[in-house]
């Protein structure tokens, strides 16, 4: 197949444009393996995060139980402080000559 001489400059110009577009495409999209590896790594990290989140949800699922436990400990601490203060005031105070 022969190309007429008058079409040759146009054809060369088109080929140069096509080559430039291919170079640009290759620079931007050539490393598809690297992009696939990056996506796989992110997927693994997301699975890890999702697993830890699920564990956290299961561990702290019933917030009412946690709140009741905290409230129970608070009242227990207040009771121990009351008993300790009463003991010091009633028993040890007179023994040490403190108080009225």
C-alpha positions, 0 to 999 in steps of 0.5 A: 500500500502506497501513500500519496506524497501530499498526505504524508505530512498530515499522516506524520503529524497524526502519528506524532500526536498519537505517539504523544498521547500514548506516552502520556497514557503510559506514564499515567497508567503504565504501573497497573501492577503497582496500583493493584498491589496498593489496592490490595494492601489497603484492602488488607488494612481495611479488613484489619480495621474492620476486625478490630472495630467488630471486636470493639463493638462486641466488647463494648456492646452493652453500655448499660452494663458498663455504666451499672458496673461503674455506678456500683464501684462508685457507691462501693467506694463511697460506702468504704469512705463513709465506714473508714471515716466513721471508724476514725471518728468514733473509735480512734478519735477518743483513743487519741484524745481527738474530738469532743 
